[in-house]
Amino acid sequence: MKKLLLVVVLIGFSLFSALFLIKNKKETQNFLKGGEKKMRTEKFGKILMVLAPKNFRDEEYQKPRKVLEAMGLMVTVASKGTNEAIGMLGAKAKVDLDLSQVKIDDYLGVVFVGGNGAASYFNDKDALSLAREAFEKGKIVGAICIAPSILANAGVLSGKKATAFYSEEKNLTEKGAIYTGEPVTINGKIVTANGPSAAEEFGRKLGEVVKSLGRD
């Protein structure tokens, strides 16, 4: 009877030990994964995405953000006068800070998202100043759909190859840009795209520019 009891105790102890080791292994793996993600984020840095308070184009925000985060970048969202931006197709995006509070030195670059709401930034002093400062400091500057007109109006595209939604071709060329009409155009650290269908490629090209900076 004592031998049987001893066997049961030993079996019970063995099972407890095995479960304890499995639990700790999972916790260790989760800890390491979290640490790896943090290290990747710190290694790559942060990108600022600027949305109109209303009527930004959903895909032009969601798809590039997904691509950028997948490569380890931290994305911060800025807008104007709201804590939640609303997309043309109903998407909602949490706004991390107001456009007037942005310090571009905190970011690798800035990306202006399109949609008809982006027109509210065409002559906005904060948006134009941000685009200009980012360019002058050698940051990555991106814009998609009609948003390249923000860059053009800020004087960033003069003498540069760029694309945009067809409605913005005249404005871009009048501001000195070399309009390509391509889905996505890269000119140094300036990345522009022509609309929702190019959103995913836009994200990939932004990622390529980040990698070209030696942060891969």
N, C-alpha and C positions, 0 to 999 in steps of 0.2 A: 504493500500500500504506500509505504514511504517512497519507494523507487518510482511508482506511478506518479505520485504528487510532485516529486523532483523533476520528472520528465515534463509534466504539464507546466511547471514554473519555468523551466528552461525554454520550452517552446514559446511560452508567453513573453518571456524576456527578449527572445530572438525576434519575434514579430514586432514588439515595441521598438527595438533598436533599428529594425529595418525601416519602419514607418518614420522614425525620427530622422534617419539619414536621408530618406527620400524627401521629406519636408524641407530639411536644411539645404539639400541640393537644389531644390526648386527656388528657395529663397535666395540662395547664392547666385543662381543663374539670373533671376529677376534683378538682383542688385547689380550684377555685372552688366546686364543689358541696359539698365537705367544709366549706369556710369558711362557705358559706351555711347549711348545716345547723347548724354550731356557733353562728353568729350567731342563728339562729332559736331554738335551745335556750336560749341566754343571754337572749334577749329575752323568752321566755315563762316560763322558770323550771322548777321541779321540783314534782312531785306525789308524795306518799307513798301507797302502797297497802298496806293491812294485811291479811295473810292469816292464817288459822288454820294451825297447823303441819300439821294433818291435816283432810281433808274440807272444804276451802273449795270453793265452787262454781266449776267450771272457766270457764264462759262469763262469769260475773260478774267474773272477773279478766281473761280474755283479750280480750273484746270492748271494754270500756271502755279498757283499756290501748292497744289498737290505735288507737282513735279519738284518744286523747290524744296518742300519739306522732306520729300523722299530722299533727297541728296544731302540732308542734314542741316539745311538752313532754317533759321528761325524767322518767321514772317510776322511783322507788326503791321496792323491796319490803322491808317489815318483817314479822317474825313473832316467835315466841317459842320460844327453846330449840332452834332448828334452822337448818341452812344450806340446807335444801331443803324447801319445803312441798309437800304432796301433795293433789291435788284429789279430789273425790268420784268423778269419772269417769276418774281416772288421770293427769291433767295434773301436771307437775312444774314448780315455779317456784323459781328461784334466789333465795335470801334475801340481801339486801344488808346488813342490819343487824338486830340484836335490838331488839325493841320498847322495851326499857328504855334503849336508847342514843339514841333519837330526839330530835333537837332541832327542834322544830316551826318555829323561826325560819328554818330552811333551806328551807322549802317554802311554796308558795302555798296548799296545803291537804292534807287527809288524806282518804282514801277507805277505808272499812271494807267488805271483801268478805264476802258471805254464804256460804251452805252451812251444814250443821248443825254444822260445826266452830266456826263463829263464836260459838256459845253459850259456848265456853270463855272468851270475853272479856266476857260479860255482867256479871261481878262482879270482873273483873281490874283491879287498881288502876292498872297502867300504861296499859291501854287507856282506862279511864274518865278518867284524868288527861290523857291525850293529846287525847281528844275535847273535854274541857272547856277545856283551854288553847288549842286551835286555835280554838274558838268565841269565847273571850274576847279573843283577839288579832285577830279579824276575818278569820281564814283561811276558805277554802272547806272545808266539812265535808260529806262524802258517805257514804252507806251504802245497801246494797241487800239485799233478801231479809229475813233475820231480823236482820241487822246494825243496822238502825235502833234496835233495843232497846238496843244499846250506847250510842247517843246519848241515848236516853230515860233510861237508868239514870245517865248522866253529868249529867243535868239540862239538857241542851242543847235539848230539844224542847218544854219547857214554854211553852205559848201559841203554838206554831209549827204550821203545817200540815205534815203528813208522811204518807208511805205506807210500807208494809212488807208482807211476806208475811202472809197473813190470821191466822196463828197469833199474831202479835205485836200485833194490834189492841188487845187488852185491856191489855197492858202499856203501850203507848204512851199510851192515853187515861188510864190511872191515873197516868201521870207528867206529865199535863197537855198532851199533844199533841192537835192537832185532826186526827184520822185521816181521810184522804181516800179511801183505797182505789184511787187512781189508779195507772197503771203507773209514772209518774214525777211527783214533786211538787217544785217549787222554792219555797223560802221564803227570800228574801234570798240568803245564801251557803250555805244548807243545801239539799242535793239528796239526795232519797231515792227508792228504787225498790222495786218489790214482788217481783222475782224474775228468773230467767234469761231469760224472754221479753222483759223490758224492758232487758236488759243493754246493747244497742247504743244505744238511746235514752238510757239513763242516761249513757253516755259522751258523747253529743252534748250533753246538757243541762249536764254538767259543763264541757264546752268552751265553751258559751254563757256560763256564769257567768265563766269565765276571760276571755273576750272583753269582758264587761261591765266588767271591771276596767281596761280600756284598754290591754291588752297585745296587741292584735291589730295 
